[in-house]
Amino acid sequence: MAYAAEAPHAFTPREQQVLVLLSGGETYRGIARRLGISEHTVDTYLRHLRTKTGTANRTQLAVLAARLGYQPDPAAIAADPPAPLRPRP
């Protein structure tokens, strides 16, 4: 399945953080907690990302994020408090 985001996209730094956490299996609550934002804000980011990428749901977006290299760094996941997250090169 080809998504609109298979081509290069300009994701904001916060969108990139959300993609990393989403591809790592975080829930809305987990993403919100790690980023210090509300679950409603997470939902807003995910809706915007689905629109930007042409994905239909959260699962497709997570698969696409992993394909694009937005995967969590194991060291960042283990850090307490959460360390800044960034996409892998």
C-alpha positions in Angstrom: 0.0 0.0 0.0 1.4 3.4 -1.0 0.9 6.4 1.2 1.2 10.0 0.3 4.0 10.3 2.8 6.2 7.8 1.1 7.6 10.9 -0.6 9.6 13.3 1.6 7.5 15.4 4.0 8.2 18.3 6.3 7.1 17.2 9.7 7.4 19.6 12.6 9.7 18.6 15.4 6.7 17.8 17.6 5.1 15.7 14.9 8.3 13.8 14.6 8.2 13.1 18.3 4.7 11.9 18.1 5.6 9.6 15.2 8.5 8.1 17.1 6.3 7.4 20.1 3.5 6.1 18.0 5.7 3.7 16.1 7.0 2.5 19.5 3.5 1.4 20.4 2.6 4.2 22.9 -1.0 4.9 23.6 -2.5 8.4 23.4 -2.1 8.7 27.2 1.5 7.5 27.0 2.4 9.9 24.2 0.7 12.8 26.2 2.6 11.9 29.4 6.0 11.6 27.7 5.5 14.9 25.8 3.8 16.8 28.6 0.7 17.6 26.6 -3.0 16.6 26.8 -4.5 13.5 25.2 -6.7 15.8 23.2 -3.6 17.5 21.8 -2.1 14.1 20.9 -5.4 13.3 19.0 -5.1 16.6 17.1 -1.5 15.8 16.1 -2.5 12.4 15.0 -5.4 13.7 12.9 -3.1 16.3 11.2 -0.5 13.6 10.6 -3.1 11.2 9.0 -4.2 14.1 6.8 -0.7 15.0 5.8 0.3 11.4 5.0 -2.9 10.1 3.5 -3.2 7.3 6.1 -6.7 6.2 7.2 -6.0 5.2 10.8 -3.5 5.1 13.6 -2.2 1.6 12.6 -1.4 2.7 9.1 0.3 5.8 10.4 2.4 3.7 12.8 3.4 1.4 10.0 4.3 4.4 7.8 6.3 6.1 10.7 8.4 2.9 11.1 9.0 2.7 7.3 10.2 6.3 7.3 12.6 5.6 10.2 10.7 7.2 13.0 11.5 4.5 15.6 12.2 4.9 19.2 15.7 4.9 20.6 15.8 2.1 23.3 18.0 4.4 25.5 15.4 7.1 25.3 12.6 4.8 26.2 14.5 3.6 29.3 15.4 7.1 30.4 13.4 8.5 33.4 12.3 11.2 32.9 11.8 10.7 29.2 14.7 11.9 27.1 14.1 13.9 23.9 13.2 11.7 21.1 14.3 12.0 17.5 13.9 9.9 14.4 16.7 7.5 13.5 18.8 8.4 10.4 
